[in-house]
Amino acid sequence: MHKSVLFLSFIGVSLLFITGLLWPDNPAVWLASTSHQFAAVRLVLMGAFGMLLVTAPPRSIILRQGIGLLALVTGLWTLGVTYDNSMKFLDSLALLEFSVCAGIDVLEQTGEEFLQTVSGKKDAITGSKRNKATA
């Protein structure tokens, strides 16, 4: 199910990207910024969504940390700029959508990791195997 949410989010950001570049005077994008800076931000988000769609979970830790950091920074920046009323409505929704979807996706554990953590075979924080004497 999470791939469908990522795919639909990718389509939404792609539509904003394409309509903002090709038809900036279209009434559909009146609530979105048509500047080239936001087009670049949307392109980066589309790349991150693409990486999440192509790779299967257990992803590389570097990919998870990079996209998680991007999601955190994007979410904080979006909330701050929206609070100051300097970001348009559809941009706020698209960027917050990316932050939530990507953040949840990179925090997700595989079923095997979860079972090992619950059964006590693996430490939840460090990922190393627990020693019975220290547990």
C-alpha positions, 0 to 999 in steps of 0.5 A, a space after each residue: 500500500 505504501 508504494 501506491 501512496 508514494 506513486 500518487 504523491 509523485 503524480 501530484 508533484 509531477 502535475 504541479 511541476 509540468 503545469 507550472 512550467 508549461 502553462 503558468 497562466 492556467 487557473 489550475 495553478 493559481 494556488 501554486 507558485 510558477 517560479 523556477 525556484 519552486 520548479 527546482 524544489 519540485 524536481 528534487 522532490 520528484 527525484 526523491 520520490 523516484 528513489 523511494 519508488 525504485 528501491 525496495 525496503 531494506 534500503 541503504 542506510 545512507 539513502 534513508 538518512 539522506 531522504 529523511 533529512 530532506 523530508 525533515 528540512 522540507 517539512 520545517 521550512 514549509 511550516 515556517 514559510 506557510 506560517 509567514 504567508 509567503 508560500 501558496 496553498 498547493 505548494 504547502 500541501 505538496 511539500 508537506 505531503 512529501 515530508 510526511 510520506 517520505 518521513 514515514 517511508 524511511 522510518 519503516 522497518 522490515 518485518 524481519 527487523 521488527 520481529 528480531 527487535 521484539 523477540 530481544 534478539 536485536 537491540 532496537 537502537 543500535 541494531 546489534 545483537 543483545 547479550 543475555 547478560 546485559 539485557 
